[in-house]
Amino acid sequence: MLSLGPGSLAATAALADAPAAQPDAVAAPATEPQAAPVADPAPAPDPAPAVDPAPAPVVEPAPAATPDPAPAPVVEPAPVATPDPASAVTPAPAATPDPAP
C-alpha cells in the first residue's frame, strides 16, 4: 500500500477492523412490478358523416346507326324465248313398217 502520511496507518487499521459490508439478511419484500400507467387512449375521431354518392348521370344511348338500304338493282326480266317458225324443227314421220312383198 502506499503511505500518505503518519495518520494513514491508523486509518488503514481502522478500515481493516471494520466489519465488511454485509447485504441485508432479509431482503426487502419484493414489490409487485408497477405497470406503467396507461394513458387514456385518444378519443377516436368522429367518423365523417356518410355522404350519399352523387347519382350517376343518365346517359341516353346513341341511336343505332342504321345504314341506308342500298337501292335494289333493277333486274329486267329476260325476254321469253319465242320459237322462230322458220327455224322450227319438224318432227320426223313415224316409221311405218314396209308392206310385205
Backbone as CSV, one residue per row, in Angstrom:
resi,resn,N_x,N_y,N_z,CA_x,CA_y,CA_z,C_x,C_y,C_z
1,MET,0.826,-1.179,0.000,0.000,0.000,0.000,0.864,1.234,0.000
2,LEU,0.320,2.234,-0.466,1.036,3.500,-0.442,0.740,4.209,0.852
3,SER,1.703,4.794,1.353,1.525,5.535,2.596,1.434,6.996,2.267
4,LEU,0.421,7.642,2.812,0.225,9.049,2.513,0.690,9.948,3.648
5,GLY,1.002,9.380,4.735,1.471,10.212,5.841,1.349,9.454,7.142
6,PRO,1.744,10.121,8.248,1.747,9.398,9.515,0.363,8.973,9.960
7,GLY,-0.696,9.651,9.593,-2.017,9.268,10.054,-2.659,8.213,9.188
8,SER,-2.076,7.917,8.068,-2.709,6.977,7.166,-2.646,5.559,7.702
9,LEU,-1.633,5.254,8.525,-1.527,3.915,9.085,-2.687,3.657,10.031
10,ALA,-3.050,4.644,10.808,-4.159,4.474,11.740,-5.471,4.329,10.976
11,ALA,-5.631,5.064,9.897,-6.858,4.976,9.107,-6.950,3.616,8.449
12,THR,-5.832,3.102,8.003,-5.824,1.795,7.357,-6.194,0.729,8.363
13,ALA,-5.690,0.836,9.587,-6.011,-0.149,10.615,-7.481,-0.076,10.976
14,ALA,-8.036,1.109,11.018,-9.446,1.243,11.363,-10.318,0.597,10.289
15,LEU,-9.911,0.727,9.067,-10.683,0.114,7.987,-10.583,-1.398,8.051
16,ALA,-9.426,-1.895,8.436,-9.261,-3.340,8.493,-10.117,-3.931,9.593
17,ASP,-10.303,-3.206,10.677,-11.104,-3.724,11.781,-12.612,-3.580,11.525
18,ALA,-13.005,-2.747,10.617,-14.437,-2.516,10.371,-15.055,-3.761,9.740
19,PRO,-16.255,-4.110,10.156,-16.880,-5.294,9.542,-17.169,-5.043,8.065
20,ALA,-17.045,-6.091,7.329,-17.303,-5.956,5.892,-18.782,-5.646,5.690
21,ALA,-19.037,-4.920,4.690,-20.433,-4.572,4.407,-21.180,-5.843,4.050
22,GLN,-22.204,-6.123,4.800,-22.998,-7.329,4.584,-24.299,-6.933,3.880
23,PRO,-24.694,-7.742,2.962,-26.006,-7.439,2.377,-27.066,-7.680,3.426
24,ASP,-28.157,-7.017,3.299,-29.238,-7.184,4.277,-29.621,-8.649,4.339
25,ALA,-29.712,-9.159,5.564,-30.047,-10.567,5.718,-31.456,-10.834,5.214
26,VAL,-32.330,-9.921,5.436,-33.698,-10.084,4.960,-33.897,-9.091,3.827
27,ALA,-34.158,-9.640,2.702,-34.351,-8.742,1.557,-35.670,-8.012,1.735
28,ALA,-35.689,-6.840,1.245,-36.920,-6.062,1.314,-37.988,-6.806,0.522
29,PRO,-39.200,-6.800,1.043,-40.236,-7.539,0.301,-40.337,-7.009,-1.127
30,ALA,-40.398,-7.956,-2.015,-40.460,-7.555,-3.429,-41.802,-6.894,-3.681
31,THR,-41.731,-5.793,-4.307,-42.981,-5.117,-4.650,-43.406,-5.608,-6.017
32,GLU,-44.688,-5.701,-6.186,-45.163,-6.134,-7.496,-44.761,-5.083,-8.512
33,PRO,-44.337,-5.567,-9.644,-43.933,-4.569,-10.646,-45.119,-3.673,-10.974
34,GLN,-44.834,-2.447,-10.929,-45.883,-1.479,-11.222,-46.037,-1.380,-12.738
35,ALA,-47.236,-1.586,-13.162,-47.489,-1.429,-14.591,-47.389,0.048,-14.916
36,ALA,-46.829,0.286,-16.047,-46.714,1.680,-16.468,-48.120,2.243,-16.567
37,PRO,-48.305,3.441,-16.087,-49.665,3.996,-16.171,-50.114,4.042,-17.626
38,VAL,-51.291,3.532,-17.828,-51.819,3.502,-19.186,-52.472,4.839,-19.455
39,ALA,-51.986,5.456,-20.467,-52.563,6.751,-20.827,-53.943,6.508,-21.422
40,ASP,-54.828,7.395,-21.122,-56.159,7.265,-21.706,-56.013,7.312,-23.220
41,PRO,-56.631,6.353,-23.891,-56.494,6.401,-25.356,-57.152,7.664,-25.880
42,ALA,-56.547,8.159,-26.911,-57.106,9.372,-27.509,-58.490,9.036,-28.036
43,PRO,-59.426,9.921,-27.857,-60.771,9.613,-28.368,-60.721,9.432,-29.880
44,ALA,-61.465,8.456,-30.320,-61.494,8.201,-31.764,-62.116,9.409,-32.444
45,PRO,-61.564,9.770,-33.572,-62.165,10.922,-34.267,-63.571,10.560,-34.724
46,ASP,-64.397,11.555,-34.721,-65.772,11.326,-35.163,-65.734,10.849,-36.610
47,PRO,-66.495,9.802,-36.894,-66.489,9.356,-38.298,-67.095,10.441,-39.166
48,ALA,-66.569,10.525,-40.349,-67.083,11.534,-41.274,-68.542,11.215,-41.567
49,PRO,-69.357,12.215,-41.685,-70.769,11.926,-41.985,-70.880,11.197,-43.319
50,ALA,-71.806,10.268,-43.352,-71.980,9.497,-44.587,-72.448,10.439,-45.683
51,VAL,-71.809,10.321,-46.795,-72.160,11.173,-47.930,-72.791,10.281,-48.980
52,ASP,-73.995,10.647,-49.366,-74.638,9.875,-50.425,-73.851,10.097,-51.706
53,PRO,-73.522,9.011,-52.394,-72.785,9.217,-53.649,-73.665,9.957,-54.643
54,ALA,-73.024,10.760,-55.432,-73.777,11.516,-56.433,-74.400,10.528,-57.404
55,PRO,-75.634,10.762,-57.780,-76.243,9.818,-58.730,-75.487,9.850,-60.053
56,ALA,-75.378,8.709,-60.642,-74.675,8.629,-61.924,-75.482,9.387,-62.961
57,PRO,-74.804,10.134,-63.797,-75.559,10.867,-64.824,-76.238,9.877,-65.767
58,VAL,-77.439,10.222,-66.150,-78.184,9.358,-67.064,-77.674,9.633,-68.464
59,VAL,-77.166,8.603,-69.074,-76.633,8.748,-70.430,-77.573,8.027,-71.375
60,GLU,-78.146,8.792,-72.255,-79.040,8.189,-73.239,-78.182,7.474,-74.276
61,PRO,-78.524,6.235,-74.598,-77.718,5.561,-75.621,-77.931,6.230,-76.971
62,ALA,-76.865,6.319,-77.706,-76.964,6.918,-79.034,-77.799,5.989,-79.907
63,PRO,-78.622,6.553,-80.766,-79.420,5.667,-81.629,-78.488,4.844,-82.510
64,ALA,-78.863,3.600,-82.676,-78.032,2.721,-83.502,-78.048,3.247,-84.929
65,ALA,-76.881,3.304,-85.496,-76.789,3.801,-86.868,-77.332,2.724,-87.797
66,THR,-78.391,3.052,-88.499,-78.948,2.092,-89.453,-78.471,2.509,-90.829
67,PRO,-77.833,1.609,-91.502,-77.357,2.001,-92.839,-78.545,2.234,-93.775
68,ASP,-78.381,3.177,-94.639,-79.433,3.406,-95.629,-79.492,2.172,-96.519
69,PRO,-80.693,1.675,-96.720,-80.743,0.487,-97.588,-80.303,0.860,-98.999
70,ALA,-79.416,0.063,-99.510,-78.955,0.330,-100.881,-80.119,0.025,-101.834
71,PRO,-80.276,0.841,-102.814,-81.377,0.543,-103.738,-81.130,-0.810,-104.415
72,ALA,-82.176,-1.579,-104.486,-82.035,-2.891,-105.120,-81.727,-2.694,-106.597
73,PRO,-80.802,-3.468,-107.087,-80.505,-3.302,-108.523,-81.732,-3.689,-109.360
74,VAL,-81.929,-2.935,-110.356,-83.081,-3.202,-111.228,-82.687,-4.328,-112.173
75,VAL,-83.396,-5.418,-112.038,-83.114,-6.563,-112.915,-84.284,-6.691,-113.881
76,GLU,-83.967,-6.517,-115.142,-85.030,-6.649,-116.139,-85.227,-8.136,-116.412
77,PRO,-86.456,-8.551,-116.482,-86.670,-9.977,-116.760,-86.186,-10.330,-118.165
78,ALA,-85.656,-11.501,-118.266,-85.189,-11.947,-119.594,-86.409,-12.125,-120.497
79,PRO,-86.257,-11.772,-121.711,-87.412,-11.948,-122.612,-87.739,-13.434,-122.769
80,VAL,-88.997,-13.705,-122.846,-89.424,-15.097,-123.013,-89.070,-15.520,-124.438
81,ALA,-88.382,-16.633,-124.527,-87.973,-17.100,-125.860,-89.206,-17.577,-126.641
82,THR,-89.352,-17.009,-127.770,-90.469,-17.442,-128.631,-89.865,-18.262,-129.774
83,PRO,-90.464,-19.385,-130.074,-89.879,-20.195,-131.165,-89.967,-19.460,-132.507
84,ASP,-88.895,-19.550,-133.220,-88.845,-18.925,-134.554,-89.485,-19.919,-135.531
85,PRO,-90.555,-19.558,-136.215,-91.203,-20.542,-137.098,-90.298,-20.998,-138.235
86,ALA,-89.385,-20.206,-138.666,-88.533,-20.607,-139.793,-87.518,-21.645,-139.355
87,SER,-87.072,-21.547,-138.128,-86.044,-22.488,-137.690,-86.646,-23.646,-136.927
88,ALA,-87.937,-23.740,-136.952,-88.572,-24.813,-136.202,-88.203,-26.145,-136.824
89,VAL,-87.936,-27.085,-136.000,-87.578,-28.424,-136.485,-88.864,-29.223,-136.562
90,THR,-89.093,-29.787,-137.739,-90.301,-30.597,-137.874,-89.963,-32.012,-137.448
91,PRO,-90.823,-32.629,-136.749,-90.514,-33.987,-136.304,-90.504,-34.948,-137.498
92,ALA,-89.674,-35.917,-137.379,-89.594,-36.922,-138.461,-90.867,-37.755,-138.442
93,PRO,-91.301,-38.217,-139.622,-92.516,-39.028,-139.627,-92.260,-40.356,-138.919
94,ALA,-93.247,-40.851,-138.307,-93.111,-42.108,-137.588,-92.774,-43.217,-138.580
95,ALA,-91.940,-44.089,-138.146,-91.532,-45.186,-139.037,-92.709,-46.133,-139.255
96,THR,-92.943,-46.415,-140.504,-94.040,-47.335,-140.824,-93.429,-48.635,-141.352
97,PRO,-94.001,-49.718,-140.977,-93.410,-50.975,-141.491,-93.567,-51.079,-143.031
98,ASP,-92.556,-51.665,-143.616,-92.624,-51.842,-145.093,-93.768,-52.836,-145.412
99,PRO,-94.471,-52.579,-146.549,-95.522,-53.541,-146.910,-94.883,-54.888,-147.333
100,ALA,-95.514,-55.872,-147.067,-94.976,-57.204,-147.395,-94.903,-57.374,-148.921
101,PRO,-93.912,-57.998,-149.444,-93.819,-58.150,-150.923,-94.795,-59.122,-151.501
